[in-house]
Amino acid sequence: MSDLFDDNNEDREEQQSGQEDKDTSATTGAGKSDDSEYEDVCFICRRPESKAGRMFKLPNNICVCDDCMHKTMETVSQFDYQGMLNNPDIQKEFDEISKQNGFPNISFVNLADLRGEGGIPNKQKPKKRKEAKTPALDIRNIPAPHKIKASLDEYVVGQEHAKKVISVAVYNHYKRVATNSMDSIEIEKSNMLMIGPTGCGKTYLVKTLARLLDVPLAIADATSLTEAGYIGDDIESVVSKLLAAADNDVERAEQGIVFIDEIDKIAKKKETHSRDVSGESVQQGLLKLLEGAEVEVPVGANSKNAMVPLATVNTRNILFICGGAFPELEDIIKERLSKSASIGFGSELKDKYDKDKNILSKVAVEDIRKFGMIPEFIGRLPIIYTLEGLSKEMMVKILKEPKNAILKQYQKLLELDEVKLQFADEALEAIAEKAMERDTGARALRSIIEEFMLDIMYEIPKDDNIGIVTITREYIEGTGGPIIDIRSNLINEFSVEELK
């Protein structure tokens, strides 16, 4: 008799365990392992599992995310779908599943209406495989400013003062983030404003810094920002881009860097009688972000009107770097400098500063305020520094010295065809002279090289005998061609040297 009871108990336990496995598979995706190459996509909002969070598996391979499930239940509970919520049997089933999943069941929804006649399979997206990479600089053990500058020197040519300022500011900022507070003294943020002509390396400097630090970086354009309620990006979209760069990790985003480019385009409009929705209003809206405030931003969208959940991000530890070319600021600086004494023994010539290439380095806060930036905005950017315009010598260095220099990129491309590319020093000077004439900074170098390298990149793959191509000044100026060495000649030269 006891054996009979033992057998019955074992059968009952097997049935219960089987039922539990079935319930678990229905909830977690029919026993699908986490090592799968694909991730589920929500049937309603179409967000993948990496952004929406955990998914609830429904029959016919339909997945619904946590947020959409909440919204569905809140909507259904308002209308009491055919009196089902008052049914004690269904309510009992709700309670049982709520204890298991912490969430009510929605099995009374007609799934046939959702999937149509033929049925919609569960669409999946491949998972993004994250490679474990070691950053050059560790945020938790931030190196000294001279080491940060040495890392920037490998990629950015010149701009010694700007690299020194940004290295010290970043070092102090992340010390503040790491310690949070030093005894009773609270350290303020070191937001920056960089001023420099177009093509001098403002954006490239920030990109290089963020890559070395391995911190989230969001680059926003101030020209698209408008006051809340108008067509355009809301001011909070700046933080939303940073959250997306941090893979929706709020804690990591709160230690990131935001670079707002073209900040001079939101200057206060002069002599306007219409509402300035993209100028002074944007400056006032940015005040709370620069100083530090808790902002609600949509996850996975740029607008708060999107049907997506909101995340709260504290901008107290986010480093804001603003940059702009500030055209016509030179005239304001010259006017201030030449106005000091215009007559008498201490007078200065009006054209004294006309040929000064580094006139921007003499900028003062009153010049920026006269340009159209409000005093409250300037006050929240305590570190103001300028980048100098590129000279001919700096252009030549940019061509060949950085780690990812333009010439090195083309040399690498031709190495794949087993061809060696060389540049004569006179050719580099000719390229720099042409770039100076275009007056668009380092951006002109790439366009000039693309022009004269087009024929070379087109003709070289035709002939397998080409061994070395040397670019000359005559070829850059259009009065000659490049020097091409054939492989057979090279082999003969090597054999003669070996015989010697």
Protein Blocks (a to p, Z undefined) as FASTA:
>chain_A
ZZmmmmmmmmmmmmmmmmmmmmmmmmnogoiafkbcbdcddfklopafklnopadddehh
iacdfklmmmmmmmmmmnopghlmmpmklmmmmmmmmmmnopacfklpcfklmnomnopa
ddddddddddddddfbdfklccdfklmmmmmmmmmggjklmmmmmmmmmmmmmmmmmnop
acjbccddddddddddehilpmmmmmmmmmmnopacddddfklpccehiacddfklmmmm
mmmmnoopaklmmmcccddehklmmcccehiabdcfklmmmmmmmmmmmnopcddddehi
abfkbccddddddfklpccddddekgoklmmmmmmmmmmpmgdjkbccfklmmmmmklmm
mpcfklmmmnopafklmmmmmbacddddddfklmmmmmmmmmmbfklmmmmmmmmnopac
dddfklmmmmmmmmmmnonojmlmmmmmmmmmmmmmmmmmmpmkbmbdcddfklmnopac
cddddfklmmmmmmmmmmZZ
